[in-house]
């Protein structure tokens, strides 16, 4: 049990747990202290020095993020000396920062801009040479602008310590210090997985997604194009945050109404494609267990995980499912199933997906995702981009009338929603497998062992007298450990799910920027509540999916040709 200590802050007594940092104690007591480098889930780096405070008896200001509380401390968080120090540090950052706030995508949502306003910085006290650097637009998902980098190190730490990939690092020394990839090469030549976790933590617009808003607007206003937009279930419970709503609020009806007003001809639910993926994965898993070959089955519905596998796991390709992701499955259905039924040429259909992850932009442009004369998905918007598109057109979700999602892709089971959480896809596959084997009554209503914040989860369940084991890994630290066990011949695991983003797609790199530290638990809670409230819990019970099987898929998927729902993993070589 942690003992409590007493300290005086701004002439008032507060309590704090012994061992906590001063910054944590201050924030838990409602005292705001600015930071630019601090990441609550990681140990302090003390890089920005913006959180300095004045402690009685100390000659120098101390960084509150790295200093433990002590009994009897007397602290001033906003003394004239402290404010002047923070102001000077910020002014030095602004000395060579680009003067393009009006055109910056983070305008109004930039931590450096916000801090400058809070410190009442109204003019340039330290003139400096503007940072000259080349904009890196080499990859299909993200843009890197080194000129906006303030060397906070968050992207370095997020990629290395949270994701486990170490794409970025500090280069050179002194006033020549910068952050870049290996050998300072463009992103498309790096080991970057395009998951976008660095986008969530970057305080400026040094890292941002490649914007597709203008492309989508041009398509919507092109009378020759039939525009179709698909919305991922994870977006439906996060988008409200962009408009001042609570995390986890489901706004599917209001969003459909807004999208129709924007001019989209059809609004579809990607959840139906999640049902399709889950059903087919369950069938493939059952077949592999029966044959005792190519186990465990490794799911590949996370594009960042697939990219990592192609860069590092060539010998395990036979274990991977070849099914495309739900985004691509629905894109394929739209071009090959919906188009002929609607009497529209696939070439005249422009398909947009709204996804929680910038890696989906990269995925949509892969060569195998263009099996015919046209791509399965033409453009991809992140949750943040969709919010910008809505605001650009003067609309507000809070004032929109609810409208139903359009047929024929308007229904999903609750299993189709679970995929947004780490472990959700595996839970949905097992639930579906039990239902296929007429053993649904023996399967637990919810699998708690596959839920929660842990990055490594396992669950074993008996089906047809056989023990079926599933392992889930969140991030590459946990994934590498699991892969090492598989390479050593572990036999009790039959299904593997890996998601790169912590917590899953609900915390994808394209989701709204966190405004509170407890955002992710709130989102997860809302997601699991959706699972409990949905009347349909199995893909087999989804009447829309049944109709698709009857009039289009019939006996199964084509593995080749323009309507193929499969793709092959390809070895990719990148710099270390």
Order of alpha helices (4+ residues) and beta strands (2+ residues): beta-beta-alpha-beta-beta-beta-alpha-alpha-beta-alpha-beta-beta-alpha-beta-alpha-beta-alpha-alpha-beta-alpha-beta-alpha-alpha-alpha-beta-alpha-beta-alpha-alpha-alpha-beta-beta-alpha-beta-alpha-alpha
